[in-house]
Amino acid sequence: MKITFSKAAPPAGAALIVPAFEDGDPSIAQKSLDAATAGALARAVRAAHFCGQKGQTLELMGLSGQE
């Protein structure tokens, strides 16, 4: 039997789901992702008038700073 190990990493084309809530401040996850993308998340949220209402989604592709 041969056992091998590989580096843990998300698969190519992976999705990241970040919860957002209509009432309240941005979550720690939102703040962290926004910082990692040099503010791109916050700009996209504002541009789309996203407010975290039930059933509302915001799909972002190719955020800089994320591999």
N, C-alpha and C positions, 0 to 999 in steps of 0.2 A: 504494500500500500504506500502511495506517495501523497504526502500532504504538502500543499503550498499555501503561501499567504500573499495577499496583495494589499497595496495601499488602500485604505478606506477613502472613498470619494463618491460623490453623487454621480449617477450615470449621466451620460451625455443627453442633453435635452431635458434635464430634470426640472421639475416645477417646484416653486416655493410658495406656500400658502401662508399669508400673514393675516390674522384676524384684525378686523377694524370694527369699532363700535360707534354707533351714532351719538351716544351720550358719553362724553368723557374725552380725556386727552389721548394722544397717540400712545400705543403700547410700547413697551421696551423693545419688542421685536421690530416695530415700525421705525422707531428712532435709530436702532442699530443698523437696519437695512438702509435707511436714508443716509446715515453717516458713511456707510460703506460705498454708497453710490454718489457721493459728493452732492447730495441734495436732490438727485433725480427723482426719487420717490415722491418727495413733497411737491416738487414742481408738477409731476404727472397727476397727483391727487387734485391739486388746485386747478389745473387745466381741464380736467374731466369733471369738475364740480362733484367729486366723489365725497360722500358724507357718511358712508357706512350703514346705509339703511338696509333693512331686512331684504335679502335677495339681491342686493346690489353687488356687482363685482367690477374689478378693474384689472384688466389684463395688460401686462407690460412685457415687452420683448427686449432682450439685449441690453439690460441695464449695465452701464459701464461700472467697472470695479468688481463685477461678479463673474466668476468663471463657471 
